[in-house]
Amino acid sequence: MTFWHLMAFWGLWYVAAVVAAATITFQLIGWARSRGVIDRPNARSSHDRITPRGGGLAIVAVTACAAGVAAVLYPESWQMTMVVIASALAIAWISWLDDIQPVRNRIRFSVHLAAATAAIVALGPLREVGMGSLGRVELAVAAWPITLLWIVGMTNAFNFMDGIDGIAGITAAAAGGAIAAAAAILGMPLLLGISLAFAGSALGFLTCNWPPARIFMGDVGSAFCGFMIAVLPLAAAGDEAPRLVPIVALTMWPFIFDSAYTLVRRLLKRENIFTAHRSHLYQRLVIAGWSHRAVSTLYGALSAMAAAVAIAPLLDPALQQTATTVAAAMLLVGIALLLALVSFAERKPEAQAPGIRA
C-alpha cells in the first residue's frame, strides 16, 4: 500500500471503531436500565440522578473485535495478541460481576494479579525504562515486580479515577491515541490497529458519557481501560517497550499523580483506603463548584499535551533533550497548577463539603 492508502485504511479503521462504540453504547443505555444495572446516587456520589452503568462494555467489545481482526491481518504475533486480549477480558469479566453485585476485594485483586501475570508471561517484563536524553534505567531483578505493579496499579488507578462524567473516556482516548501515534511512527501495524480501535471506542463511548452523562462506564470499562493502557506498550515489537511505557506514563500523569497523592494523603490521615471516598483532586474540584465538563476537559487537555511532548522525539530524535526538559518542567508546573486550582477552589466562599478540605 502507498502512504495515502495506509492513511485511508487506518482512518476508516478509527472511524469504524468510533461509530461502532457510539452505537453499542447508545443501545446499552436502555438495556442496562431495563435490567437494573444502574447507579443510584448516595452520599459519596458526584451525581444526583439514577443513571445506567456498564457502558464500558462497548469499549471492551470493539477493542476485542479489532484485536481479533488485527491478529488475522498481521498474524506474526497472533498468539501473544490472544493472550493479552484474554487477560483483558478476564479483567472485564470480574469487573462486570462487580458492577452487577459487589465482589470481594481479594477476589477482584486476585483476578487482576492473574491477568497481569499472564500478560507478562506472554509479553515479557519491562527490563529497562527509557528516560529520554538521560538514557535508560536497567530494572534487573526488579523487572517482574515493577511490571506487575505497573499493570495492576494502572488497572486500579484508572478505576478509582472514573468518578465523574467524561474523565475516564477522554483520558482513555488520549492514551490510546498516544500509543497509536507511537506505533504508527515506529512501524508496528498490529499494535497500531489495537490501540487505534481502543482510542476510537473510548471516543465513541464519550458520545453518551460526556457531561451530562446518559450512561456510566462502570468498572467493566474503567478496569479494562486501565489494563489495556498498561499492557499495550509492553506489546511493542523488538526493543521499543522501554520507549513506549514512559510515553504512556507521561500521558497518564494526571491520573497517576491524583491517585498517588490521594492514596498517600489518606494513609497519612489513617483512613481506610479500601472504603469509598470523595477526596481525589478531581472530586474536590467538583465539590468546590467546578462542573464535570470543566474538570474532565482539564484532565484530558493535560494528558493530550503530555502525549504530544512525549511523542515528539519519535518524530525527530534531535528533539530528545528538549523534550526531556519540557516534560520535566511540564510535570512540575502541571502538579503545582492542579494543587493550586484545588486549593483556590476550596477557599472560595461558595465551596461546598468542608469535611474534605486538605
C-alpha positions as CSV (number, residue, x, y, z in Angstrom):
1,M,0.0,0.0,0.0
2,T,1.1,3.6,-0.6
3,F,1.2,6.1,2.2
4,W,-2.1,7.6,1.3
5,H,-3.7,4.2,1.1
6,L,-2.5,3.3,4.6
7,M,-3.8,6.7,5.9
8,A,-7.2,6.0,4.4
9,F,-7.2,2.4,5.7
10,W,-6.4,3.4,9.3
11,G,-8.6,6.4,9.1
12,L,-11.6,4.2,8.2
13,W,-10.5,1.7,10.9
14,Y,-10.6,4.5,13.5
15,V,-14.0,5.9,12.3
16,A,-15.5,2.4,12.3
17,A,-14.4,2.0,16.0
18,V,-15.9,5.3,16.9
19,V,-19.2,4.6,15.2
20,A,-19.4,1.0,16.5
21,A,-18.7,2.1,20.1
22,A,-21.2,5.0,19.9
23,T,-23.9,2.7,18.5
24,I,-23.3,0.0,21.1
25,T,-23.2,2.5,24.0
26,F,-26.4,4.1,22.9
27,Q,-28.1,0.6,22.8
28,L,-26.7,-0.2,26.3
29,I,-28.5,2.7,27.9
30,G,-31.9,1.1,27.6
31,W,-30.6,-2.4,28.1
32,A,-28.8,-1.6,31.4
33,R,-31.8,0.4,32.7
34,S,-34.3,-2.4,31.9
35,R,-32.1,-4.9,33.8
36,G,-31.5,-2.8,36.8
37,V,-27.8,-2.2,36.1
38,I,-28.0,1.3,37.4
39,D,-26.1,3.7,39.7
40,R,-28.1,5.2,42.5
41,P,-26.8,8.4,44.0
42,N,-25.5,8.3,47.6
43,A,-23.6,10.5,50.0
44,R,-20.3,9.7,48.2
45,S,-21.6,10.2,44.6
46,S,-20.8,13.0,42.3
47,H,-24.2,12.7,40.6
48,D,-27.7,13.4,41.7
49,R,-29.8,11.2,39.4
50,I,-30.2,7.5,38.7
51,T,-28.0,6.6,35.7
52,P,-27.4,3.2,34.0
53,R,-23.9,1.9,34.1
54,G,-21.9,-0.7,32.1
55,G,-21.3,1.5,29.0
56,G,-17.7,0.3,29.1
57,L,-18.9,-2.9,27.5
58,A,-18.9,-1.0,24.2
59,I,-15.1,-0.3,24.6
60,V,-14.5,-3.9,25.5
61,A,-16.4,-5.3,22.6
62,V,-15.0,-3.0,19.9
63,T,-11.4,-3.4,21.2
64,A,-11.6,-7.1,21.4
65,C,-13.1,-7.5,17.9
66,A,-10.5,-5.1,16.5
67,A,-7.7,-7.1,18.1
68,G,-9.1,-10.3,16.6
69,V,-9.2,-8.7,13.1
70,A,-5.7,-7.2,13.5
71,A,-4.3,-10.6,14.6
72,V,-5.7,-12.1,11.3
73,L,-4.3,-9.2,9.2
74,Y,-0.9,-9.4,11.0
75,P,-0.6,-13.0,12.1
76,E,3.1,-12.9,13.1
77,S,2.1,-12.3,16.8
78,W,-1.4,-13.6,16.9
79,Q,-0.8,-16.0,19.9
80,M,0.6,-13.1,22.0
81,T,-2.3,-10.9,21.0
82,M,-4.9,-13.6,22.0
83,V,-3.2,-14.0,25.5
84,V,-3.3,-10.2,26.0
85,I,-6.9,-9.9,25.0
86,A,-7.9,-13.0,27.0
87,S,-6.3,-11.4,30.1
88,A,-8.1,-8.1,29.4
89,L,-11.4,-9.9,29.0
90,A,-10.8,-11.6,32.4
91,I,-10.4,-8.1,33.9
92,A,-13.6,-7.0,32.2
93,W,-15.5,-10.2,33.4
94,I,-14.7,-9.8,37.1
95,S,-15.4,-6.1,36.8
96,W,-18.8,-6.7,35.2
97,L,-19.7,-9.0,38.0
98,D,-18.7,-6.3,40.4
99,D,-21.0,-3.8,38.5
100,I,-23.9,-6.2,39.0
101,Q,-23.2,-7.1,42.6
102,P,-20.1,-6.2,44.7
103,V,-17.3,-8.7,44.5
104,R,-14.9,-9.1,47.4
105,N,-11.7,-7.1,47.1
106,R,-9.5,-10.1,47.4
107,I,-11.3,-12.0,44.7
108,R,-11.1,-9.0,42.3
109,F,-7.5,-8.3,43.2
110,S,-6.6,-12.0,42.6
111,V,-8.0,-11.8,39.1
112,H,-6.1,-8.6,38.5
113,L,-2.8,-10.3,39.6
114,A,-3.5,-13.4,37.5
115,A,-4.4,-11.4,34.3
116,A,-1.3,-9.2,34.8
117,T,0.9,-12.3,35.3
118,A,-0.5,-13.9,32.1
119,A,0.2,-10.8,30.2
120,I,3.8,-10.6,31.5
121,V,4.4,-14.2,30.6
122,A,3.2,-13.5,27.0
123,L,5.0,-10.2,26.5
124,G,7.9,-10.4,28.9
125,P,8.6,-8.0,31.8
126,L,9.8,-4.5,31.3
127,R,13.6,-4.9,31.8
128,E,14.5,-1.2,31.4
129,V,12.9,2.2,31.2
130,G,13.8,4.9,28.8
131,M,14.5,8.3,30.4
132,G,14.8,10.4,27.3
133,S,18.1,12.2,27.0
134,L,19.1,10.8,30.4
135,G,19.5,7.3,28.9
136,R,17.9,4.1,30.1
137,V,17.5,2.6,33.6
138,E,18.0,-1.1,34.0
139,L,15.4,-2.8,36.2
140,A,17.4,-6.1,36.6
141,V,15.8,-8.3,39.3
142,A,13.1,-5.7,39.9
143,A,11.7,-6.2,36.3
144,W,9.0,-8.6,37.2
145,P,7.6,-6.8,40.4
146,I,7.8,-3.4,38.8
147,T,6.0,-4.6,35.6
148,L,3.3,-6.3,37.8
149,L,2.9,-3.1,39.9
150,W,2.6,-1.1,36.6
151,I,-0.2,-3.2,35.3
152,V,-2.2,-3.8,38.5
153,G,-1.6,-0.3,39.6
154,M,-2.8,1.3,36.4
155,T,-5.8,-1.0,36.3
156,N,-6.9,0.1,39.7
157,A,-5.9,3.7,39.4
158,F,-8.0,4.1,36.3
159,N,-10.9,2.5,38.1
160,F,-10.5,4.9,41.0
161,M,-10.4,7.9,38.7
162,D,-13.7,7.1,36.9
163,G,-15.9,9.2,39.2
164,I,-17.3,12.0,37.1
165,D,-18.8,12.3,33.6
166,G,-16.3,12.1,30.7
167,I,-13.0,12.0,32.7
168,A,-12.2,8.3,32.0
169,G,-13.3,8.3,28.4
170,I,-11.3,11.4,27.4
171,T,-8.2,10.1,29.2
172,A,-8.5,6.7,27.6
173,A,-8.9,8.3,24.2
174,A,-5.7,10.4,24.8
175,A,-3.7,7.4,26.0
176,G,-4.9,5.2,23.2
177,G,-4.1,7.9,20.7
178,A,-0.6,8.3,22.1
179,I,0.1,4.6,21.8
180,A,-1.4,4.5,18.3
181,A,0.8,7.5,17.2
182,A,3.9,5.9,18.6
183,A,3.1,2.6,16.9
184,A,2.5,4.3,13.5
185,I,5.8,6.2,13.7
186,L,7.7,3.1,14.7
187,G,6.0,0.9,12.1
188,M,4.1,-1.6,14.3
189,P,0.8,-2.2,12.5
190,L,-0.6,-4.8,14.9
191,L,-0.2,-2.5,17.9
192,L,-1.5,0.4,15.8
193,G,-4.7,-1.5,14.9
194,I,-5.5,-2.4,18.5
195,S,-4.6,0.9,20.1
196,L,-6.4,2.9,17.4
197,A,-9.5,0.9,17.9
198,F,-9.2,1.3,21.6
199,A,-8.9,5.1,21.3
200,G,-11.8,5.2,18.8
201,S,-14.0,3.1,21.1
202,A,-13.3,5.5,24.0
203,L,-14.3,8.4,21.9
204,G,-17.4,6.7,20.7
205,F,-18.4,5.9,24.3
206,L,-17.9,9.6,25.1
207,T,-20.9,10.5,22.8
208,C,-23.1,9.1,25.6
209,N,-20.9,9.9,28.6
210,W,-19.8,13.5,28.0
211,P,-21.5,15.7,30.6
212,P,-24.3,15.3,31.3
213,A,-23.8,11.5,31.0
214,R,-26.6,9.3,29.9
215,I,-24.6,6.1,30.9
216,F,-21.6,5.5,33.1
217,M,-18.5,3.4,32.0
218,G,-18.8,1.1,35.1
219,D,-15.9,-1.0,36.4
220,V,-16.2,-3.2,33.4
221,G,-14.9,-0.3,31.3
222,S,-12.6,1.5,33.7
223,A,-10.6,-1.5,34.8
224,F,-10.4,-2.8,31.2
225,C,-9.2,0.6,30.0
226,G,-6.5,0.8,32.8
227,F,-5.3,-2.7,32.0
228,M,-5.1,-2.1,28.2
229,I,-3.3,1.2,28.7
230,A,-0.7,-0.5,30.9
231,V,-0.3,-3.6,28.7
232,L,-0.4,-2.2,25.1
233,P,3.0,-0.5,25.3
234,L,4.5,-3.8,26.6
235,A,3.4,-5.4,23.4
236,A,5.7,-3.1,21.3
237,A,7.8,-5.1,18.8
238,G,11.5,-5.5,19.3
239,D,13.2,-3.3,21.9
240,E,10.6,-0.5,21.8
241,A,8.7,-1.2,25.1
242,P,11.2,0.8,27.2
243,R,10.4,3.8,25.0
244,L,6.6,3.4,24.9
245,V,6.0,2.8,28.6
246,P,7.3,6.3,29.6
247,I,5.2,7.8,26.8
248,V,2.1,6.3,28.3
249,A,3.2,7.1,31.9
250,L,3.7,10.7,30.9
251,T,0.3,10.8,29.1
252,M,-1.3,9.4,32.2
253,W,0.4,11.6,34.7
254,P,-2.8,13.4,35.8
255,F,-4.4,10.1,36.8
256,I,-1.2,8.7,38.3
257,F,-0.5,11.8,40.3
258,D,-4.1,12.2,41.5
259,S,-4.3,8.5,42.6
260,A,-0.9,8.5,44.3
261,Y,-1.4,11.9,46.0
262,T,-4.8,10.9,47.3
263,L,-3.6,7.5,48.5
264,V,-0.7,9.0,50.4
265,R,-2.9,11.7,51.9
266,R,-5.4,9.2,53.1
267,L,-2.7,6.9,54.6
268,L,-1.3,9.9,56.5
269,K,-4.7,10.6,57.8
270,R,-5.0,6.9,58.8
271,E,-8.1,6.4,56.7
272,N,-9.2,3.0,55.4
273,I,-8.0,3.2,51.8
274,F,-10.4,0.5,50.7
275,T,-13.5,2.4,51.6
276,A,-15.3,4.7,49.1
277,H,-14.5,8.4,49.4
278,R,-14.6,11.7,47.6
279,S,-11.1,13.1,48.2
280,H,-9.5,12.7,44.8
281,L,-8.3,16.0,43.5
282,Y,-10.9,15.9,40.6
283,Q,-13.7,15.1,43.1
284,R,-12.6,18.0,45.3
285,L,-12.8,20.4,42.3
286,V,-16.3,19.2,41.6
287,I,-17.4,19.6,45.2
288,A,-15.9,23.1,45.3
289,G,-18.1,24.1,42.4
290,W,-16.3,23.1,39.1
291,S,-18.6,21.4,36.5
292,H,-17.9,17.8,35.4
293,R,-17.3,19.2,31.9
294,A,-14.6,21.6,33.1
295,V,-12.7,19.1,35.2
296,S,-12.8,16.4,32.5
297,T,-11.6,18.9,29.9
298,L,-8.8,19.9,32.2
299,Y,-7.6,16.4,32.8
300,G,-8.0,15.5,29.1
301,A,-6.1,18.6,28.0
302,L,-3.2,17.9,30.4
303,S,-3.0,14.3,29.1
304,A,-3.1,15.4,25.5
305,M,-0.3,18.0,26.0
306,A,1.8,15.4,27.8
307,A,1.3,12.9,25.0
308,A,2.4,15.5,22.4
309,V,5.6,16.2,24.3
310,A,6.4,12.5,24.8
311,I,5.9,11.6,21.2
312,A,7.9,14.5,19.7
313,P,11.3,12.7,19.9
314,L,9.9,9.8,17.9
315,L,9.3,12.2,15.0
316,D,12.7,13.9,15.3
317,P,15.4,12.4,17.6
318,A,17.1,15.8,17.7
319,L,14.2,16.9,20.0
320,Q,15.1,14.3,22.6
321,Q,16.9,16.6,25.1
322,T,14.5,19.4,24.6
323,A,11.5,17.1,25.1
324,T,13.0,15.7,28.3
325,T,13.5,19.2,29.7
326,V,10.0,20.3,28.6
327,A,8.4,17.1,30.1
328,A,10.1,17.6,33.4
329,A,9.0,21.3,33.5
330,M,5.5,20.4,32.4
331,L,5.1,17.8,35.2
332,L,6.3,20.3,37.9
333,V,4.1,23.1,36.5
334,G,1.1,20.7,36.0
335,I,1.3,19.3,39.5
336,A,1.6,22.8,41.0
337,L,-1.3,24.0,38.9
338,L,-3.6,21.2,39.8
339,L,-2.9,21.6,43.5
340,A,-3.3,25.4,43.3
341,L,-6.6,25.1,41.5
342,V,-7.9,22.7,44.1
343,S,-6.7,24.9,46.9
344,F,-8.1,28.1,45.3
345,A,-11.5,26.4,44.6
346,E,-11.9,25.1,48.1
347,R,-11.1,28.6,49.6
348,K,-13.9,30.3,47.7
349,P,-16.9,31.2,49.9
350,E,-19.3,29.1,47.8
351,A,-17.2,25.9,48.0
352,Q,-19.1,23.0,49.5
353,A,-18.4,20.0,51.6
354,P,-15.9,21.4,54.1
355,G,-15.4,17.9,55.5
356,I,-12.9,17.0,52.8
357,R,-10.6,20.1,53.0
358,A,-6.9,19.5,52.9
